[in-house]
Amino acid sequence: MKKLRRFLTVLLFINFSWGMATGMEPLNFWLVMANGTAVIGLAVDEMEEKRWKH
């Protein structure tokens, strides 16, 4: 799951940078928002797993 989060974080950075360079079209904006939500969700899930292991 950590590798997936890293991949999505890199994709988010690239997507955001591309959007800033081209004027952030609506499709790119929604892709950034969806990707950001997925990254946050995975991070929270990892934190919960780590919390319940102890």
mmCIF file of the N, C-alpha and C atoms, coordinates in Angstrom:
data_MODEL
# 
_entry.id   MODEL 
# 
loop_
_atom_site.group_PDB 
_atom_site.id 
_atom_site.type_symbol 
_atom_site.label_atom_id 
_atom_site.label_alt_id 
_atom_site.label_comp_id 
_atom_site.label_asym_id 
_atom_site.label_entity_id 
_atom_site.label_seq_id 
_atom_site.pdbx_PDB_ins_code 
_atom_site.Cartn_x 
_atom_site.Cartn_y 
_atom_site.Cartn_z 
_atom_site.occupancy 
_atom_site.B_iso_or_equiv 
_atom_site.pdbx_formal_charge 
_atom_site.auth_seq_id 
_atom_site.auth_comp_id 
_atom_site.auth_asym_id 
_atom_site.auth_atom_id 
_atom_site.pdbx_PDB_model_num 
ATOM 1   N N  . MET A 1 1  ? 0.820   -1.183 0.000   1.00 0.00 ? 1  MET A N  1 
ATOM 2   C CA . MET A 1 1  ? 0.000   0.000  0.000   1.00 0.00 ? 1  MET A CA 1 
ATOM 3   C C  . MET A 1 1  ? 0.872   1.258  0.000   1.00 0.00 ? 1  MET A C  1 
ATOM 4   N N  . LYS A 1 2  ? 2.034   1.150  0.610   1.00 0.00 ? 2  LYS A N  1 
ATOM 5   C CA . LYS A 1 2  ? 2.935   2.297  0.658   1.00 0.00 ? 2  LYS A CA 1 
ATOM 6   C C  . LYS A 1 2  ? 3.445   2.655  -0.740  1.00 0.00 ? 2  LYS A C  1 
ATOM 7   N N  . LYS A 1 3  ? 3.712   1.643  -1.563  1.00 0.00 ? 3  LYS A N  1 
ATOM 8   C CA . LYS A 1 3  ? 4.173   1.902  -2.927  1.00 0.00 ? 3  LYS A CA 1 
ATOM 9   C C  . LYS A 1 3  ? 3.080   2.566  -3.753  1.00 0.00 ? 3  LYS A C  1 
ATOM 10  N N  . LEU A 1 4  ? 1.844   2.144  -3.546  1.00 0.00 ? 4  LEU A N  1 
ATOM 11  C CA . LEU A 1 4  ? 0.720   2.753  -4.255  1.00 0.00 ? 4  LEU A CA 1 
ATOM 12  C C  . LEU A 1 4  ? 0.577   4.221  -3.861  1.00 0.00 ? 4  LEU A C  1 
ATOM 13  N N  . ARG A 1 5  ? 0.720   4.505  -2.565  1.00 0.00 ? 5  ARG A N  1 
ATOM 14  C CA . ARG A 1 5  ? 0.618   5.893  -2.104  1.00 0.00 ? 5  ARG A CA 1 
ATOM 15  C C  . ARG A 1 5  ? 1.733   6.740  -2.692  1.00 0.00 ? 5  ARG A C  1 
ATOM 16  N N  . ARG A 1 6  ? 2.937   6.193  -2.745  1.00 0.00 ? 6  ARG A N  1 
ATOM 17  C CA . ARG A 1 6  ? 4.055   6.939  -3.343  1.00 0.00 ? 6  ARG A CA 1 
ATOM 18  C C  . ARG A 1 6  ? 3.805   7.216  -4.816  1.00 0.00 ? 6  ARG A C  1 
ATOM 19  N N  . PHE A 1 7  ? 3.320   6.208  -5.540  1.00 0.00 ? 7  PHE A N  1 
ATOM 20  C CA . PHE A 1 7  ? 3.021   6.389  -6.960  1.00 0.00 ? 7  PHE A CA 1 
ATOM 21  C C  . PHE A 1 7  ? 1.961   7.464  -7.156  1.00 0.00 ? 7  PHE A C  1 
ATOM 22  N N  . LEU A 1 8  ? 0.892   7.407  -6.361  1.00 0.00 ? 8  LEU A N  1 
ATOM 23  C CA . LEU A 1 8  ? -0.167  8.402  -6.489  1.00 0.00 ? 8  LEU A CA 1 
ATOM 24  C C  . LEU A 1 8  ? 0.307   9.796  -6.095  1.00 0.00 ? 8  LEU A C  1 
ATOM 25  N N  . THR A 1 9  ? 1.217   9.884  -5.126  1.00 0.00 ? 9  THR A N  1 
ATOM 26  C CA . THR A 1 9  ? 1.764   11.181 -4.742  1.00 0.00 ? 9  THR A CA 1 
ATOM 27  C C  . THR A 1 9  ? 2.586   11.776 -5.873  1.00 0.00 ? 9  THR A C  1 
ATOM 28  N N  . VAL A 1 10 ? 3.402   10.959 -6.523  1.00 0.00 ? 10 VAL A N  1 
ATOM 29  C CA . VAL A 1 10 ? 4.185   11.437 -7.667  1.00 0.00 ? 10 VAL A CA 1 
ATOM 30  C C  . VAL A 1 10 ? 3.252   11.854 -8.798  1.00 0.00 ? 10 VAL A C  1 
ATOM 31  N N  . LEU A 1 11 ? 2.232   11.057 -9.051  1.00 0.00 ? 11 LEU A N  1 
ATOM 32  C CA . LEU A 1 11 ? 1.258   11.394 -10.088 1.00 0.00 ? 11 LEU A CA 1 
ATOM 33  C C  . LEU A 1 11 ? 0.537   12.698 -9.752  1.00 0.00 ? 11 LEU A C  1 
ATOM 34  N N  . LEU A 1 12 ? 0.209   12.895 -8.492  1.00 0.00 ? 12 LEU A N  1 
ATOM 35  C CA . LEU A 1 12 ? -0.433  14.133 -8.054  1.00 0.00 ? 12 LEU A CA 1 
ATOM 36  C C  . LEU A 1 12 ? 0.469   15.331 -8.311  1.00 0.00 ? 12 LEU A C  1 
ATOM 37  N N  . PHE A 1 13 ? 1.740   15.207 -7.974  1.00 0.00 ? 13 PHE A N  1 
ATOM 38  C CA . PHE A 1 13 ? 2.692   16.301 -8.193  1.00 0.00 ? 13 PHE A CA 1 
ATOM 39  C C  . PHE A 1 13 ? 2.812   16.637 -9.676  1.00 0.00 ? 13 PHE A C  1 
ATOM 40  N N  . ILE A 1 14 ? 2.936   15.611 -10.507 1.00 0.00 ? 14 ILE A N  1 
ATOM 41  C CA . ILE A 1 14 ? 3.059   15.833 -11.953 1.00 0.00 ? 14 ILE A CA 1 
ATOM 42  C C  . ILE A 1 14 ? 1.785   16.470 -12.499 1.00 0.00 ? 14 ILE A C  1 
ATOM 43  N N  . ASN A 1 15 ? 0.641   15.955 -12.097 1.00 0.00 ? 15 ASN A N  1 
ATOM 44  C CA . ASN A 1 15 ? -0.640  16.478 -12.562 1.00 0.00 ? 15 ASN A CA 1 
ATOM 45  C C  . ASN A 1 15 ? -0.830  17.932 -12.130 1.00 0.00 ? 15 ASN A C  1 
ATOM 46  N N  . PHE A 1 16 ? -0.480  18.235 -10.892 1.00 0.00 ? 16 PHE A N  1 
ATOM 47  C CA . PHE A 1 16 ? -0.615  19.603 -10.395 1.00 0.00 ? 16 PHE A CA 1 
ATOM 48  C C  . PHE A 1 16 ? 0.329   20.543 -11.129 1.00 0.00 ? 16 PHE A C  1 
ATOM 49  N N  . SER A 1 17 ? 1.570   20.118 -11.330 1.00 0.00 ? 17 SER A N  1 
ATOM 50  C CA . SER A 1 17 ? 2.545   20.946 -12.047 1.00 0.00 ? 17 SER A CA 1 
ATOM 51  C C  . SER A 1 17 ? 2.090   21.198 -13.480 1.00 0.00 ? 17 SER A C  1 
ATOM 52  N N  . TRP A 1 18 ? 1.589   20.158 -14.128 1.00 0.00 ? 18 TRP A N  1 
ATOM 53  C CA . TRP A 1 18 ? 1.082   20.304 -15.499 1.00 0.00 ? 18 TRP A CA 1 
ATOM 54  C C  . TRP A 1 18 ? -0.098  21.281 -15.527 1.00 0.00 ? 18 TRP A C  1 
ATOM 55  N N  . GLY A 1 19 ? -0.973  21.160 -14.562 1.00 0.00 ? 19 GLY A N  1 
ATOM 56  C CA . GLY A 1 19 ? -2.124  22.057 -14.488 1.00 0.00 ? 19 GLY A CA 1 
ATOM 57  C C  . GLY A 1 19 ? -1.725  23.500 -14.274 1.00 0.00 ? 19 GLY A C  1 
ATOM 58  N N  . MET A 1 20 ? -0.743  23.737 -13.425 1.00 0.00 ? 20 MET A N  1 
ATOM 59  C CA . MET A 1 20 ? -0.283  25.105 -13.196 1.00 0.00 ? 20 MET A CA 1 
ATOM 60  C C  . MET A 1 20 ? 0.371   25.679 -14.451 1.00 0.00 ? 20 MET A C  1 
ATOM 61  N N  . ALA A 1 21 ? 1.055   24.847 -15.198 1.00 0.00 ? 21 ALA A N  1 
ATOM 62  C CA . ALA A 1 21 ? 1.740   25.317 -16.409 1.00 0.00 ? 21 ALA A CA 1 
ATOM 63  C C  . ALA A 1 21 ? 0.758   25.612 -17.543 1.00 0.00 ? 21 ALA A C  1 
ATOM 64  N N  . THR A 1 22 ? -0.357  24.882 -17.592 1.00 0.00 ? 22 THR A N  1 
ATOM 65  C CA . THR A 1 22 ? -1.293  25.041 -18.710 1.00 0.00 ? 22 THR A CA 1 
ATOM 66  C C  . THR A 1 22 ? -2.552  25.814 -18.342 1.00 0.00 ? 22 THR A C  1 
ATOM 67  N N  . GLY A 1 23 ? -2.660  26.288 -17.134 1.00 0.00 ? 23 GLY A N  1 
ATOM 68  C CA . GLY A 1 23 ? -3.821  27.087 -16.760 1.00 0.00 ? 23 GLY A CA 1 
ATOM 69  C C  . GLY A 1 23 ? -4.926  26.332 -16.050 1.00 0.00 ? 23 GLY A C  1 
ATOM 70  N N  . MET A 1 24 ? -4.667  25.150 -15.555 1.00 0.00 ? 24 MET A N  1 
ATOM 71  C CA . MET A 1 24 ? -5.599  24.340 -14.760 1.00 0.00 ? 24 MET A CA 1 
ATOM 72  C C  . MET A 1 24 ? -6.997  24.278 -15.370 1.00 0.00 ? 24 MET A C  1 
ATOM 73  N N  . GLU A 1 25 ? -7.116  23.465 -16.383 1.00 0.00 ? 25 GLU A N  1 
ATOM 74  C CA . GLU A 1 25 ? -8.420  23.232 -17.017 1.00 0.00 ? 25 GLU A CA 1 
ATOM 75  C C  . GLU A 1 25 ? -9.302  22.430 -16.057 1.00 0.00 ? 25 GLU A C  1 
ATOM 76  N N  . PRO A 1 26 ? -10.619 22.478 -16.238 1.00 0.00 ? 26 PRO A N  1 
ATOM 77  C CA . PRO A 1 26 ? -11.519 21.783 -15.301 1.00 0.00 ? 26 PRO A CA 1 
ATOM 78  C C  . PRO A 1 26 ? -11.229 20.284 -15.153 1.00 0.00 ? 26 PRO A C  1 
ATOM 79  N N  . LEU A 1 27 ? -10.938 19.599 -16.251 1.00 0.00 ? 27 LEU A N  1 
ATOM 80  C CA . LEU A 1 27 ? -10.647 18.165 -16.153 1.00 0.00 ? 27 LEU A CA 1 
ATOM 81  C C  . LEU A 1 27 ? -9.409  17.922 -15.301 1.00 0.00 ? 27 LEU A C  1 
ATOM 82  N N  . ASN A 1 28 ? -8.366  18.694 -15.528 1.00 0.00 ? 28 ASN A N  1 
ATOM 83  C CA . ASN A 1 28 ? -7.139  18.538 -14.751 1.00 0.00 ? 28 ASN A CA 1 
ATOM 84  C C  . ASN A 1 28 ? -7.395  18.858 -13.282 1.00 0.00 ? 28 ASN A C  1 
ATOM 85  N N  . PHE A 1 29 ? -8.195  19.873 -13.018 1.00 0.00 ? 29 PHE A N  1 
ATOM 86  C CA . PHE A 1 29 ? -8.526  20.230 -11.640 1.00 0.00 ? 29 PHE A CA 1 
ATOM 87  C C  . PHE A 1 29 ? -9.196  19.059 -10.924 1.00 0.00 ? 29 PHE A C  1 
ATOM 88  N N  . TRP A 1 30 ? -10.171 18.437 -11.581 1.00 0.00 ? 30 TRP A N  1 
ATOM 89  C CA . TRP A 1 30 ? -10.877 17.325 -10.945 1.00 0.00 ? 30 TRP A CA 1 
ATOM 90  C C  . TRP A 1 30 ? -9.994  16.096 -10.805 1.00 0.00 ? 30 TRP A C  1 
ATOM 91  N N  . LEU A 1 31 ? -9.069  15.891 -11.735 1.00 0.00 ? 31 LEU A N  1 
ATOM 92  C CA . LEU A 1 31 ? -8.116  14.784 -11.588 1.00 0.00 ? 31 LEU A CA 1 
ATOM 93  C C  . LEU A 1 31 ? -7.209  15.013 -10.388 1.00 0.00 ? 31 LEU A C  1 
ATOM 94  N N  . VAL A 1 32 ? -6.748  16.255 -10.213 1.00 0.00 ? 32 VAL A N  1 
ATOM 95  C CA . VAL A 1 32 ? -5.908  16.583 -9.056  1.00 0.00 ? 32 VAL A CA 1 
ATOM 96  C C  . VAL A 1 32 ? -6.695  16.374 -7.763  1.00 0.00 ? 32 VAL A C  1 
ATOM 97  N N  . MET A 1 33 ? -7.944  16.810 -7.735  1.00 0.00 ? 33 MET A N  1 
ATOM 98  C CA . MET A 1 33 ? -8.763  16.655 -6.529  1.00 0.00 ? 33 MET A CA 1 
ATOM 99  C C  . MET A 1 33 ? -9.002  15.176 -6.202  1.00 0.00 ? 33 MET A C  1 
ATOM 100 N N  . ALA A 1 34 ? -9.321  14.377 -7.201  1.00 0.00 ? 34 ALA A N  1 
ATOM 101 C CA . ALA A 1 34 ? -9.561  12.948 -6.974  1.00 0.00 ? 34 ALA A CA 1 
ATOM 102 C C  . ALA A 1 34 ? -8.282  12.247 -6.525  1.00 0.00 ? 34 ALA A C  1 
ATOM 103 N N  . ASN A 1 35 ? -7.172  12.581 -7.164  1.00 0.00 ? 35 ASN A N  1 
ATOM 104 C CA . ASN A 1 35 ? -5.897  11.973 -6.813  1.00 0.00 ? 35 ASN A CA 1 
ATOM 105 C C  . ASN A 1 35 ? -5.495  12.373 -5.392  1.00 0.00 ? 35 ASN A C  1 
ATOM 106 N N  . GLY A 1 36 ? -5.673  13.633 -5.049  1.00 0.00 ? 36 GLY A N  1 
ATOM 107 C CA . GLY A 1 36 ? -5.358  14.093 -3.696  1.00 0.00 ? 36 GLY A CA 1 
ATOM 108 C C  . GLY A 1 36 ? -6.201  13.388 -2.645  1.00 0.00 ? 36 GLY A C  1 
ATOM 109 N N  . THR A 1 37 ? -7.465  13.189 -2.945  1.00 0.00 ? 37 THR A N  1 
ATOM 110 C CA . THR A 1 37 ? -8.352  12.475 -2.026  1.00 0.00 ? 37 THR A CA 1 
ATOM 111 C C  . THR A 1 37 ? -7.896  11.031 -1.838  1.00 0.00 ? 37 THR A C  1 
ATOM 112 N N  . ALA A 1 38 ? -7.472  10.395 -2.919  1.00 0.00 ? 38 ALA A N  1 
ATOM 113 C CA . ALA A 1 38 ? -6.982  9.014  -2.830  1.00 0.00 ? 38 ALA A CA 1 
ATOM 114 C C  . ALA A 1 38 ? -5.712  8.938  -1.989  1.00 0.00 ? 38 ALA A C  1 
ATOM 115 N N  . VAL A 1 39 ? -4.806  9.893  -2.176  1.00 0.00 ? 39 VAL A N  1 
ATOM 116 C CA . VAL A 1 39 ? -3.555  9.903  -1.406  1.00 0.00 ? 39 VAL A CA 1 
ATOM 117 C C  . VAL A 1 39 ? -3.855  10.097 0.078   1.00 0.00 ? 39 VAL A C  1 
ATOM 118 N N  . ILE A 1 40 ? -4.735  11.027 0.395   1.00 0.00 ? 40 ILE A N  1 
ATOM 119 C CA . ILE A 1 40 ? -5.088  11.260 1.798   1.00 0.00 ? 40 ILE A CA 1 
ATOM 120 C C  . ILE A 1 40 ? -5.766  10.025 2.391   1.00 0.00 ? 40 ILE A C  1 
ATOM 121 N N  . GLY A 1 41 ? -6.659  9.415  1.639   1.00 0.00 ? 41 GLY A N  1 
ATOM 122 C CA . GLY A 1 41 ? -7.332  8.205  2.118   1.00 0.00 ? 41 GLY A CA 1 
ATOM 123 C C  . GLY A 1 41 ? -6.364  7.072  2.401   1.00 0.00 ? 41 GLY A C  1 
ATOM 124 N N  . LEU A 1 42 ? -5.399  6.871  1.508   1.00 0.00 ? 42 LEU A N  1 
ATOM 125 C CA . LEU A 1 42 ? -4.405  5.820  1.728   1.00 0.00 ? 42 LEU A CA 1 
ATOM 126 C C  . LEU A 1 42 ? -3.526  6.133  2.932   1.00 0.00 ? 42 LEU A C  1 
ATOM 127 N N  . ALA A 1 43 ? -3.161  7.397  3.103   1.00 0.00 ? 43 ALA A N  1 
ATOM 128 C CA . ALA A 1 43 ? -2.331  7.781  4.244   1.00 0.00 ? 43 ALA A CA 1 
ATOM 129 C C  . ALA A 1 43 ? -3.075  7.538  5.556   1.00 0.00 ? 43 ALA A C  1 
ATOM 130 N N  . VAL A 1 44 ? -4.345  7.888  5.595   1.00 0.00 ? 44 VAL A N  1 
ATOM 131 C CA . VAL A 1 44 ? -5.146  7.666  6.802   1.00 0.00 ? 44 VAL A CA 1 
ATOM 132 C C  . VAL A 1 44 ? -5.283  6.174  7.075   1.00 0.00 ? 44 VAL A C  1 
ATOM 133 N N  . ASP A 1 45 ? -5.505  5.386  6.037   1.00 0.00 ? 45 ASP A N  1 
ATOM 134 C CA . ASP A 1 45 ? -5.626  3.942  6.196   1.00 0.00 ? 45 ASP A CA 1 
ATOM 135 C C  . ASP A 1 45 ? -4.332  3.343  6.746   1.00 0.00 ? 45 ASP A C  1 
ATOM 136 N N  . GLU A 1 46 ? -3.193  3.805  6.242   1.00 0.00 ? 46 GLU A N  1 
ATOM 137 C CA . GLU A 1 46 ? -1.907  3.317  6.749   1.00 0.00 ? 46 GLU A CA 1 
ATOM 138 C C  . GLU A 1 46 ? -1.722  3.699  8.210   1.00 0.00 ? 46 GLU A C  1 
ATOM 139 N N  . MET A 1 47 ? -2.136  4.910  8.579   1.00 0.00 ? 47 MET A N  1 
ATOM 140 C CA . MET A 1 47 ? -2.007  5.339  9.969   1.00 0.00 ? 47 MET A CA 1 
ATOM 141 C C  . MET A 1 47 ? -2.892  4.490  10.881  1.00 0.00 ? 47 MET A C  1 
ATOM 142 N N  . GLU A 1 48 ? -4.091  4.175  10.427  1.00 0.00 ? 48 GLU A N  1 
ATOM 143 C CA . GLU A 1 48 ? -4.998  3.348  11.224  1.00 0.00 ? 48 GLU A CA 1 
ATOM 144 C C  . GLU A 1 48 ? -4.438  1.936  11.393  1.00 0.00 ? 48 GLU A C  1 
ATOM 145 N N  . GLU A 1 49 ? -3.881  1.378  10.326  1.00 0.00 ? 49 GLU A N  1 
ATOM 146 C CA . GLU A 1 49 ? -3.285  0.040  10.423  1.00 0.00 ? 49 GLU A CA 1 
ATOM 147 C C  . GLU A 1 49 ? -2.144  0.032  11.423  1.00 0.00 ? 49 GLU A C  1 
ATOM 148 N N  . LYS A 1 50 ? -1.298  1.049  11.352  1.00 0.00 ? 50 LYS A N  1 
ATOM 149 C CA . LYS A 1 50 ? -0.160  1.139  12.258  1.00 0.00 ? 50 LYS A CA 1 
ATOM 150 C C  . LYS A 1 50 ? -0.641  1.314  13.695  1.00 0.00 ? 50 LYS A C  1 
ATOM 151 N N  . ARG A 1 51 ? -1.694  2.070  13.883  1.00 0.00 ? 51 ARG A N  1 
ATOM 152 C CA . ARG A 1 51 ? -2.223  2.330  15.217  1.00 0.00 ? 51 ARG A CA 1 
ATOM 153 C C  . ARG A 1 51 ? -2.775  1.060  15.856  1.00 0.00 ? 51 ARG A C  1 
ATOM 154 N N  . TRP A 1 52 ? -3.443  0.222  15.080  1.00 0.00 ? 52 TRP A N  1 
ATOM 155 C CA . TRP A 1 52 ? -4.064  -0.972 15.634  1.00 0.00 ? 52 TRP A CA 1 
ATOM 156 C C  . TRP A 1 52 ? -3.104  -2.147 15.762  1.00 0.00 ? 52 TRP A C  1 
ATOM 157 N N  . LYS A 1 53 ? -1.902  -2.037 15.185  1.00 0.00 ? 53 LYS A N  1 
ATOM 158 C CA . LYS A 1 53 ? -0.919  -3.117 15.319  1.00 0.00 ? 53 LYS A CA 1 
ATOM 159 C C  . LYS A 1 53 ? -0.332  -3.161 16.720  1.00 0.00 ? 53 LYS A C  1 
ATOM 160 N N  . HIS A 1 54 ? -0.241  -2.032 17.384  1.00 0.00 ? 54 HIS A N  1 
ATOM 161 C CA . HIS A 1 54 ? 0.412   -1.975 18.698  1.00 0.00 ? 54 HIS A CA 1 
ATOM 162 C C  . HIS A 1 54 ? -0.477  -2.408 19.797  1.00 0.00 ? 54 HIS A C  1 
# 
